[in-house]
């Protein structure tokens, strides 16, 4: 598992997957053969999360290889992140409440031995311990494994899902607020009330090619219960009419200006925003912080090659930048910082998000009916 922090490497990985492994994706995608055997999945999520490559690029390349019907499962998986983001944009209080709950639970479990054993990979469940090591070493886990991991954490180890979601965010290169928080809520049974995901020994054995033994799990646990319900908050995702002669702020989720919808707009200067741990509610591991830093530097170099005036600044310096727009950072740590410091910025939204998020008011099964319509807007 090697995630090199550059757009060039991301494109190389994308092309290689489309050319050699896409044809088998729907058949093999649920298998976790181990960190050294990942050709059955794309491993593109760390790059998509940071906007190094876009969902649009990935989908267009896949459709250049196969028809939509042959590609449908892959395209659905690519757009899951778009869906989760849209769902959270319409219910931002889910994230706000999560951070409040997390803050309280942290104190309660600070010295809890079961929790400490879990994050050190010293439980009595071999597969779980292996995945803890893999997560810390590679900063990535197979999607199916993330579900098993979360289920074991919540229902067998009986630890709060909020702490598990934090643990993932600390270590995943592709950790994003929406996918991570809502994914953990879904496994627990509070995202879709009463519907949880229970890992089972047979399922883990089958989809890991029997790599693990002695998988003793609680396979009969009831779903977690939450009294909270969240109504949709109507949002305005329209772009300003006049985007001329302004500075542009780019956050860590849009680090390829040259493929954005705004690449042809003339900005006075581009500021690439770095967000250090001291300004985050969830403190990231050193490796994740470095990965983000290298991706920002890679974007800076690509802009400079095109003779675009740019500079990397800390998020605390935004207050000194006047007359600026910002590529929308989505619900999460960067937006939290702006809101908590009362920094008002006119945001620019991606066309894909503007169009897709209107269909995120219900579940994914409703959303996926609109996928052909969504991709027809850019294909």
Buried (B, 14 or more C-beta within 10 A) or exposed (E): BEBEBBBEBBBEBBEEBBEEBBBEBBEEBBBBBBBEEBEBBBBBBBBBBBBBBBBBBBBEBBBEEBEBEBBBEBBBBBBBBBBBBBBBBBBBEBBEBBBEBBEEBBEEBEEBEEBEBBBEBEBEBBBBBBBBEBBBEBBBBBBBBBBBBBBBBBBBBEBBBBBBBBBBBBBBBBBBBBBBBBBBBBBBBBBEEEEBBBBEBEBBBEBBEEBBEEBEBBBEBEBBEBEEEBEEEEEEBEBEEEBEEBBBBBBBBBBBBEBBBBEEBEBEBBBBBBBBBEBBBBEBBEBBBEBBBBBBBBBBEBBEEEEBEBEBBEBBEBEEBEEBBBBBBBBBBBBBBBEEEEBEBEBBBBEBBBBBBEBBEEEBEEBBEBBEEBBEEBE
